[in-house]
Amino acid sequence: MPDTMTGTSKKTIDHAEIKKWAEERGGRPARVKTTGSGSDPGLLRIDFPGYGRRDTLEDISWEEFFEKFDSKKLAFLCQDTLKNGEQSRFFKLVKR
């Protein structure tokens, strides 16, 4: 792992905090297109401009994102800044 990736991470389930973190980085809620069915959006992602594969991700609403997030009892692990002080886009959805 590069030395710049050793910044501090935090874990939260607060919807407003997650949305703020993502939107400050240009991120939007998304799902993996080949997952889910009916009202289940499938695998959740945050899509960042220039970082995701647009052919595999589909935008969803924050409401859909957080419904699945809560029903699966997920937590949001994220990093605010890299060790060098630059803004980080690192996040991971983990079990609470």
DAZIPE-V677980 format. One record per helix or strand. SS is the DSSP state (H for helix, E for strand). FROM is the first residue (numbers start at 1). TO is the last residue. Records with the same first field share a line. If there is no record, write none. Layout:
SS = FROM-TO  FROM-TO
This chain:
H = 3-5  15-24  62-71
E = 9-12  28-32  37-37  40-40  44-47  57-59  74-79  81-81  87-87  91-95
